[in-house]
Amino acid sequence: MATNLLTKQVGSSIKHLRLAKGIGQTEVALALGISVAALSKIEAGLTDINLSRLAQIAKYFQVSIISILSKDIVSEVSENTIDEFVELKNKLADKEKEVVKLQKKVIDLYEKLGL
C-alpha cells in the first residue's frame, strides 16, 4: 500500500510545517476553509489529499508542493551521506585554492616574459 504510506508522509509533512510555525490546527483549517477534523485527518494520513488542496496548503505555508512531498525523504538522508557531502565540499574548496595559486603563477610567468 504505497499510496497509504505516501498519504501518511504528506500528512506528517503538513503537520511538521504547522508545528514549525507554531500555528494551531484551528487557524490553518480556517485559512484553508476546511474543518479542524478534516485537517486532523489529513495530518494523520487518514484521508487522501487532492492536488488542489495540496497546492492550497503549500501556498499557505509558502513552500513548494515538492517540499511537502519529499519532506520525509530528505529527513531520511543518512549521516554518512551528509559526511561524504561535507568532505567533497571541502575537497572542492581545496582544489579551487590550488587553481587560484596556479593562475597566479601563470600570470607571474607572463609578466616575467613580458607578455
Steps between C-alpha positions, in 0.01 A plus 500: 500500500737770376213750473420459868866557590515809278182636657652457846828663392323799347283537809806483721675766291200731525482451876873568527461825304214610723685420822821663374307823451328464838154511347200311632276276294210742539687786337617286208158343452334843490752627246444194281122510536476150647404360836752431773395135481580490128844654560562257783422208270734640233783539752441150636509354149147366536363675195634548148582853396437622147745709302306825528481467880872418510571813292284706736691368802836562334397857421380556857834384645694672218679183392500295181284194453821306440632595843185360661520180296870447562524612863545150643736398222730790580488432874601137443836589345763312696774671696753320281357669193517838670858432613596399146343817365694717748823318416446551127416865556826546694700324227342725241595809701860373523512441123366850437782642713752299297354636176531857627865441595572354156330794331721740698811304394396519135443875529841543667667301219329714235621813679858367518493420132361843422188370331 
